[in-house]
Amino acid sequence: MIISHRHRFIFAAVPKTGTHSVRQALREQMGDEDVEQVGLFINKRFPWPELAETRHGHLSLQQVRPYLGEEAFTSYFKFAFVRNPFDRFVSYCAFMTRDGDVFAQRPRDVMRHFLFVAPPEGHILFRSQSSLLVGEDGQTLLADMVGRVEDMQAGYDAICARIGIASRPLDRVNSSRHGDYRQYYDQNLIEAVAARYAQDIELFGYTLEGMG
């Protein structure tokens, strides 16, 4: 997550949505008064001890709200990127087994493991995207703009225009290797991912094939 007091924005870094590419670009616009929390490639922490204890930078908007204060939180431009949950889950499975070839050899076994055998409920990368972007009621979207990984550069350009900073081409950083996500699914896996990430699908308008 990045909080820019200079440009009055909050970037909520949803895992597995190209967040490191966006961070790299945004850092070029940050001032000394701006803060970031991140735990991969570099290690930065927010100035609030309770949040700094978290070992990653994927904090929710609701988490930072009381530390910023209601006036700043309401007035700052809040944005994030999201991704088709079916694609994101495949990326998650490939990423979590990146040290071997098990996903390349038996992708559906890996997917079933994470969905049915040992779902890693506490893992931030496994959580729904919406859980980082909704309010206390668990329903209301707090982000003012949500870009999409499927059209990331256009989304970033629009966000920069809204903030009033210069855009630039995004780099490709920390991407996992896998084929077209749709080839990995059978009906059982489709139904399981649709159930687990139902709020993401409804809130952001995704289907297995793409946008609804």
N, C-alpha and C positions, 0 to 999 in steps of 0.2 A: 504494500500500500504506500502511496505517496500523498502527502498533504502539502499543498503549495499555498503559503500565505501570500506570496508575491503575486500569483495569478489566480488565487481564490478558487482552487479546485481540490477535489479528492478523487484519486484514482484507486478504486477497489480492485485489487489483483485477484481475480478468480483463477484458481489453478487449472492448468492444461488448456489455457485460452491464449497462448502467445504473450503472456504477461511480461516476460523478460525483454522481448522486442520493444514493447511499449515503454517499459522502464528505461531502457537505453536511450530511446529518443527523448523522453521527457526530462531525463537528467540534464540534457544540454540546455534546458530552459530554467533549471532550478537555481534559486538564490540561497544564500547562507541561512536565511530564515526558514527555509523549507525543510521538511523532515520526511524520512522514508524508513520503512521497516522491510527488511529482506534478509533471507538466510541462505541464498544460493548464489554462487559466484563471488559475491561480496557479502559482508555482514554489517548491516546497519540496524539500529534500534530507535524506536520512538523515545521521546523524553519522559514518558509516563511509565514508571516501574512495572505496574501491573500488566501493561501491554508489552513492554520490553521483554518480559519473561517468556513470552511465546517464542518458539524457536523458528518461526517462519513469518513471512510477510503477507499471508492470506487472511487478513483480519476482515471482519464484517463491518459494514457501515454502522450497524447498530452498536457494535463494540466501541467504536471511536466517538460516537455521538456525545456521550457525557463528558468526555475529555476536551472536546472542542468547545462545548457550550452550544446551546440551542441556536443562538443568533448566528454564529459562524457556520454551524452545520447546515442550517436552513439556507443561508445565502450563498455558500460555496457551491460550485458546480460539481455534481457528483456523477461519475461515469465508470463504466466497466465494459469488458467484452465478454460475450457468451458464445457457446458453441453447441452444435447439435449434440444432444445427450447420447445418442447412439454412437456417433463418431468419437465423442469424448471418452466414453467408456472403453472403447477399443484402444484408444491412445493410452488410457490409464493402465490397462492390462499389459500392453507392450512395454510401457515405461517401468512398471513394477517388476517385470521379468527380464529387464534389459541385459543382465549379466550372463544370461544363458540363451539357449535356442528353443526353450520350451514353448514360447508363444508362436514362433515360426513353425514348429512341428505340430503342436496340438493347441491351436488357439481357443477352440471351444471348451476344451478341458480347463484352460486357465480362466476363461470367462465364467464358467459354471462354478469354479472354485470361489471366485470373489463374490458371486451373486448368491450361491446356495450353501456352500460348505463352510466358508469362513469369511463372511463379509466384514471388512475392516471398518466398522462403524465409526471409530474414533479418528480415522485418518482423514486429514483435511482434503487430500486430493480425491477422496471417495465421496465426500459430501456433495449434496446438490449445489448447483450454482446459485439458485435462488436463495438458499439459506444465508448467503453472504450479502444479499442485496435487499432483503425485505426488512420491514420494521418489527417492532416488538410484538405486533399481532400475528406475525408469521405470514402475512398476506400482502401488505402494502409495499409496493416497490419504492425504495428510497432513491434509487439512481435517477438522475435527470435525463441521462442518455445511455443507451446500451448499444455498443457496436457489436458486430458479428464477425467471428473468425472467418466465416465463409466469404466475407468481403472486407477484409481487415483494413487494407490501405484506405479505401473509401471512407470507412468508419473513422479511422484515425484522422484523416483530412478534415472531416466534418467536425470532429471533436476539437481539433486545433483551431478551426475557424470560430467555433463557439467560445473557446477560451480566450482567443486573441493572441495565439503564439504561432510561430512558423512551423509548418509541417515538413516532413522529410520522408523518404522511402524507409520503410521498416525493415530491419534485418531479420534473418531467420535464426532463432536462438533456441537451443534445448528442445528440439523437436524429436519425437520418437518415430521409429521406422515401422511402417506397416502399410498394407495395401488399402484399397477401397474398403471402408469400414463395413459396407453392406454385405460383402462377401462372407463375413465371419458369422452372420446370424442365421439361426433357424427360428422357427416360430416360438419355441419355448423361451429362447433368449430374448427375442423381441418383446414378448409379453413381460418378462422379468424386468428388463431395463425400463420399459414404459411404465411399469408400476412403481419402481424405485424412484424414478426421476419424473414423476407425473407433474409435479408443480413446474419444473423447468419446461416441460413440453407445452403445458398450457400457457404459462406466463410469457414465454418467448416465441410461441407459435411454430414449434418444430414437429416434423413427422420423421419416420424412418428415411424417407426419400429426400428430406430437406426441409424447406419452409412449407408451412401449412397454407 
